[in-house]
Amino acid sequence: MSRISVRGFAVASATAVTTVGAVVGVASGNTQPSNSNDFEAAASDATLLADIPAGQQAQVQTASLTQQADAQAMAADTAAKKTAAEEARKQAAASAIEKQQAAEKAEAAAKAKKAALKKEREDKAEAKASRSSARDASSFATKSSYTVAEVQAMARQMIPADQFQCFSNIVNHESTWNYKAVNASSGAYGLVQALPGSKMASAGADWQTNPATQIKWGLNYMNDRYQSPCGAWSFWQSNHWY
């Protein structure tokens, strides 16, 4: 390139202007003395400027602009990389949060399932214990007749506590707790209106006179056909028979 850099080019230009001013001052008769060292430096710089062809001066300017453009491009590239890195960091943080939330939901669902299974086991154990503690029909003393209160007391001792109300609802509708009730049109008999009544003989030969035998048969029937007295009551509500 040239013998001077871009900085040299700027210095040379400024020096040239200073030199011309000095010459004009002398021509106008200005007698103010000038610094001979400054004049010599200006003259020297002017000589350097004069040594650079006009085309090379343009090249120097172009090189300066190119350097500026390169610097700007590097700055833009650095900024872009910084922005991309920040965006990647944000996405990574968001992904981590989503994974944590998913893990927490999965853990909560697992705990809820475990709790539901535990409750189901406890309910089954409680129902089993309740059934095992219920009295059998044969454990009641035989009498010639029974009041409604006595029949209900038998049922409470024979039916699991969580099923008694459902059993009672059905008996209320079928016989109003009359163990000798007979349906005149169908012939259904007893507390649970077995049809025919002789079906209850499977629970005891005294099915016609012993409410405990009828309760035993009715409970077995409801468990076998509807899984429980409450299952039978649910069916009865929809169909008015069971």
Number of C-alpha atoms within 10 A of each C-alpha: 9 14 11 17 15 16 10 15 20 12 16 22 16 14 22 20 12 16 19 13 11 15 11 11 13 13 9 8 8 10 9 8 7 11 8 9 9 13 16 12 13 23 18 16 21 21 14 17 22 13 12 15 10 11 8 13 18 11 14 19 14 13 14 15 12 12 12 12 12 12 12 12 12 12 12 12 12 12 12 12 12 12 12 12 12 12 12 12 12 12 12 12 12 12 12 12 12 12 12 12 12 12 12 12 12 12 12 12 12 12 12 12 12 12 12 12 12 12 12 12 12 12 12 12 12 14 16 12 12 17 15 12 13 15 18 16 22 13 9 13 8 14 9 6 12 15 11 13 10 12 19 18 11 19 24 18 17 22 24 24 14 13 18 18 16 18 25 22 16 25 21 14 15 22 19 16 21 20 26 16 18 18 14 8 6 10 14 19 26 30 26 29 25 20 14 12 17 13 14 25 14 11 18 17 12 14 24 18 17 24 29 28 22 29 28 22 21 22 22 16 19 18 14 12 12 16 13 19 28 21 17 22 24 16 14 15 12 9 9 12 12 17
